[in-house]
């Protein structure tokens, strides 16, 4: 499956979309078009590949769910430093109420 991830001002990611690939596998599995442990390949327009499969199923509340697995190759393209302000009330993150 060919895919492209567009970010920011029209930039593209070199890799296929991990979230999109997992969602696509869930859709295929729900339609009985992707069996448990059957591998599918996702390729970006830049040539990067992810290999995905459904390794399990589950229930989330009343909904059927899948446990996806994605593998691929990564390359370090940069290093960042993060600074945490000790006075920041959200320094440990936050969760939105559902």
FENRA-V673219 format. One record per backbone hydrogen bond with DSSP energy under -1.0 kcal/mol. CO is the residue of the C=O (numbers start at 0). NH is the residue of the N-H. E is the energy in kcal/mol with one decimal. If there is no record, write none. Layout:
{{CO | NH | E} {CO | NH | E}}
This chain:
{{0 | 42 | -3.0} {2 | 44 | -1.0} {4 | 12 | -2.2} {6 | 10 | -1.8} {10 | 6 | -3.3} {16 | 20 | -2.3} {17 | 21 | -2.3} {18 | 22 | -2.5} {19 | 23 | -2.5} {20 | 24 | -2.4} {21 | 25 | -2.2} {22 | 26 | -2.2} {23 | 27 | -2.7} {24 | 28 | -2.7} {25 | 29 | -2.4} {26 | 30 | -1.6} {27 | 32 | -3.3} {28 | 31 | -1.7} {34 | 37 | -2.0} {39 | 51 | -3.0} {41 | 49 | -2.8} {42 | 2 | -2.2} {43 | 46 | -1.6} {47 | 43 | -3.0} {49 | 41 | -2.9} {50 | 70 | -2.4} {51 | 39 | -2.7} {52 | 68 | -2.4} {53 | 36 | -3.0} {55 | 66 | -2.9} {57 | 64 | -2.8} {59 | 62 | -2.1} {62 | 59 | -2.9} {64 | 57 | -2.2} {66 | 54 | -2.8} {68 | 52 | -1.9} {70 | 50 | -2.8} {84 | 87 | -2.2} {87 | 90 | -1.6} {89 | 92 | -2.4}}
